[in-house]
């Protein structure tokens, strides 16, 4: 893991940072950035965050840090998620702010962020309501998708990630119109293509989401969690299996 991270000067005009409740919260958020792993992940437990980030700030309580983390999530800076029986925070826009980041040369002891390597087996969930002739099947599928997205960690992560590239209203509309897994796959695809000089602006990402482009397998290598069994691929991509 790197000893520090880049702090982009755009932070001074960031609406998300400006929306935080006070300067102590802004200081916490700023200092957390230096502790993020290559995927933008760090501890989300208030006790750990207070002891590692505000080590010498005895005046800041664990309860305050907890409220600050909630405020950071509400502002769209982070997504809190559960993994390995712990709470973690993920900064969706981290990779785009780190010029020269070589994720392939870094290791991490933290879990992969939610849906950063989405899998899609092409199967339709058995719980989707069947057409009984009274309500159109398309409407039932739409209702199923809407209900399945409400207040899920993956959907919150999806909306938060989209806000890094699109205005809030467009981000929410895209998240409403397209499956979360497809969107997160295309965001990872876009970040990889941007680093390779094959993509430039949000228009590329918008088309990729709308047309569901198929990313090359190497697009996800930098985001893989070494402890995640899903990174061991078989079949068509068998030559990529780690030994």
N, C-alpha and C positions, 0 to 999 in steps of 0.2 A: 504494500500500500504506500502511496506517495506521502511525503512529509508535509505537503500543503497543496492548496488549489489556487487557481486564478480567480481574482475578484474583478469582474467586469465593471467598468466605470458607469455602465448603464444602470447600475443599482441605485444611483442617486436620483434617477427620474422614474424608477419602477413604481407603478401604481400599487402592485401587490405589497411591496415593502412599505409604501406610504400608508396603506390601509391597516397596517399592524397597530396595536393599541398604544404603544409608547416606545420610547427610544431604547429601553432595556430589552424589549422584545426584539427590536431591530438589531441590537447588538448580539443577542443570542442567535438569531437567524444567521447573521453575518459570520459569526465565529463557527457555527456548525458547518458551514461550507468547507472549511479547511479540514474537517474530519471525515468528509464523505468518501466512500470507496469509489471504484471506477464506474460503478453503475448509479452513483448518487444515493447510496443507501447508508444510513447510520442508525444507531439506537434510537428508539422512540419512547423508551421508559423514562418518565420524568426524573426518577431518582438517579439513573445513570447519566442522563443529559446534564442535570444540575451539577453532579460531582465531577464530570469531565470537562464541561464547557465553562462553568462558573466556579471553578475550584476555589478561587480566592474571594468569591463574593458571598460572604456569610449572610449578607442582608437579603439575598434572594432565596426564597423558600422553594421547596419541591412543589407546593401547590401553585405557586406563581408560574413555575416552568411548565407545569401541566396545562395551565390556562393559556400560556404563550404558544405551546405546541398546537392546541386546539385553534387558536387564532391564526396561526400560520397555515393550518389546513383549510380553514374557512376562507382565507385570502387566496388560496390556490397555489401556495408555494410548495406545499408538501402533501403527500398522501401517507396516512398512518395505516399500517397493515400488520397482520399477525403471521409469524412464522417461527418455527422451532420453539413454540411456547413462550415467545417474547413479542414485545411490541417494537416495531421498527418504523422509521420514516424514510420516504423516498422523495427525492427532488426530481420530477419528470424532466425539467429543462436543463439538468446539470451538464450532460454531454455536449450540448450545443454551446455552452458558455466556456468550455475548457479547450481553448485553442491548443493544438498539439498533443491532446490526450492520446496516450498509447495504451489503450485498455488491454491490448494483447500482451503487454509486458508487465502488467500489474496482476497481483493476486489479491484475493479478498477472502475474509473469514465471515462475511455477512451474507445473508440469503439474497437470492435474486429478487428484484422488485416485482410487484404483482403484474402478471400478464405481460412481462417484458419479452418472453419467448412463447407466445400463444401457440397452442396446438389446435389443429382442426382435423378431425378424423372423417369429416363429411357426413356423419350420421345425424339423423334427426332425433331429438330427445323423445322418448316414448310418452312423456307427459303432456305433449302438445295436444290440445283437444281435437277430437275428430269431427268431421263435418256431419251434422245430423240433418242437414237440409233446411234448417231454420236460419242459421247465421252463416254468411259466406266464410269459407275456409280461410281466405286471406285475412279477414277481419279477426278471426280467432287466433291466427298465427301472430298478427300484430299485437293483439291484446296479451298473448302469452309473452312475447318479447318485452313489452312495456313492463309487465308485472315482474318479470325475472330480473330486470335491471334495477329496480327501485332499491336505493340505499345499499347496493352491494359495493364491496371494496373495489372490485374490478371496474365497475361502471364509474365510480368516483375517480379512479386513477385514469380512466379513459378520457373523461371530460377535462380533468386537470391537465393531462398531456396535450389535448387538442388546443387548450387555451394558450399554449406556448406559441402556436402558429396562427391561430385565427381569433377574431373578436369573440367575446363571450357568447353572443347569440348564435353565431355560425357554428362555434364549437359544440354548443348544446344541441343544435339541429342535426349536425353530423352524427353525434352520439345517439340521437334519437332514431335516425334513419338507417344506420348501419350497425352490424353486430360488433360488440366490444372487441372480441378477439381479432376480427378482421382489421379494425382500426388500429389496434396496438401492433399488429403485425406490420401494417403499412407505415406506422411511425418509426418502427425499428428499421424498416426498409429505407425510409427517407433519410434517416440519420446516417445510415451506412452509405447511401448513394451520395449524400452531401459531402461526406468526408472524402469520397473517391472522386469528387468533382463531376458527378453524373446528375446532380439535381441542384437547383438553386433556391427557389422560393416556395411559398405555400401552395401555389397553383399546381406544382408537381405532386405534392402530397394529396391535394384535393382530388385530382384525377385518379391517383393510385387507390384512394379509398373508394371512390365512386365506381371504378372499373375493376376493383379487386385484383390488381396486378400480382403476378406470382413472383415473389422475391427469390433471388438466388440463395442457396443454403448458406453461403459464406456471410450473408448479411447479418446472421444472428450469432456468429461465433463470439464476438466481443461481449455479448450480453449473457452468455451461458454461465450458469452456476455450476461449478465443478462437482458439487454434491447432488445435483439434480439428475436423477436417472433418465429424464427425458432427453438429455443431451447425447445419450448413447443411441445413435441412429442405426437402423438396419434397413434392409431392402435396397431401394434405388440409390440411397446415399451411404451404402455400407462401407465405402472406402474412407468415410470420414469418422468411423468408429474409433474412439480412443481406447488404446490398449493399456 
